[in-house]
Amino acid sequence: MKTFFRKFYGSFIVMMIFLSSAIAQEYDILIKNGHVIDSKNNIDDLRDVAITGGKIAKVASKISEKSAKKVIDAKGLYVTPGIVDIHAHVFFGTKPNSYLSDGLQALPPDGFTFRAGVTTVVDVGGAGWRNFETFKSQTIDNSKTRVLSFLNIVGAGMAGGAIEQDLVDMNGKLTAMKANQYKEYIVGVKVAHYFGPEWTPVQEAVKAGTLANIPIMVDFGGHTPHLSLDRLLNEELRPGDILTHAYANVSARTAIVDENGKVRDYVFNAQKRGIIFDVGHGGGSFRFDQAIPALKQGFKPNSISTDLHTGSMNGGMKDILNVMSKFLNMDMTLKEVIDWSTWAPAKIIKREELGHISEGAVADVAILNLRKGTFGYIDVNGGKITGDKKLECELTIRDGKIVYDLNGISY
């Protein structure tokens, strides 16, 4: 009998220890000792972040390591919300002569997002209302990255050439109908690459945006003589609408910085009335001789984005962290740069469940290393600056799962 009780008591103690351990480990992942930057919650300090069930469970100064199944030491690193890139081209495919609409110059998102801390990417204009379902089934449904869409005002999407000049295929009503049908994925309307003198593309896009209650993004294509940038910004667009390629200087569009190095007064006025200025770096749309004087005069972007495609990723753009690093080396603060890449773009696209590390929010997190050294940065026109700061992604968490770990800090 004594032997039985000893065995029973021993088994009971082991079971209690096991249960105690299991109960104590209430979190799936605990990020310890990191410097959290979260603009929504005004956090810019050392914090621990606990994750469970794909959600942010707790953010606090000290959380016990014993409470988590996996502990990541982020000492010396920055913990931020997952980056939200609101200008990219990820409607990739194999259709010949189809440019960024199911074509060869768009990119599969998962290969280019997580390694840069990006957890949400917005394809801007690859698909129109005619081929959105193809984009959804081909890319959105098969990506670990959260993929959203700005529908092209051209029904056939961003297929290049004459297709993008077809005014007959620019239909605000039908575009809005598709946007309302897929509210979960479609967050805006895109105007791009139109070279005529008409305002029809912008006006049809505004009609669609109004009917669907979403913003429009304009890549002010080009015409000679230039269509009025002042009219676009202060008459045609609504507060909350977006001008992308803010720091471009291309032949067919008026630059925001004039020939004397001064930001045009109407550009400041437009930003004050709520027009959004997005970086949209791309392969031909970011110049230091625009950005540096603009920043010095207090004209800052509302959002940082890549304009990711095969023509930009191996040029001056590279990835969003490279673009963010450029702004750091043009004397912007790290808090500003993180805000413009996380919470600010989430608000712009009206997806305020993203871009922050609030308790209960989806656990999309980036852990970044701010390296110190000597680094060169190039623009799209032969311009170069040398800086002493460079952001690098150490680890990315998407929906509570580790999807990228550069140096194995989660092991």
Secondary structure, DSSP 8 states (H G I E B T S, - for coil): -HHHHHHHHHHHHHHHHHHHHHHH--EEEEEEEEEEEETTTTEEEEEEEEEETTEEEEEES---GGGEEEEEE-TTSEEEE-EEEEEE---EEEETT-TTSSETTS--GGGTSGGGTEEEEEEEEEEETTTHHHHHHHTGGG-SSEEEEEEESBTT-S--GGGGG-GGGB-HHHHHHHHHHTTTTEEEEEEE---SS--HHHHHHHHHHHHHT--EEEE----SS---HHHIIIIIS-TT-EE--TT---TTS--SB-TTS-B-HHHHHHHHTT-EEB---TTTS--HHHHHHHHHTT---SB----BSTTTTTTT--SHHHHHHHHHTTT--HHHHHHTTTHHHHHHTT-TTSSS--TTSB--EEEEEEEEEEEEEE-SSS-EEEEEEEEEEEEEEETTEEEEESS-TT-
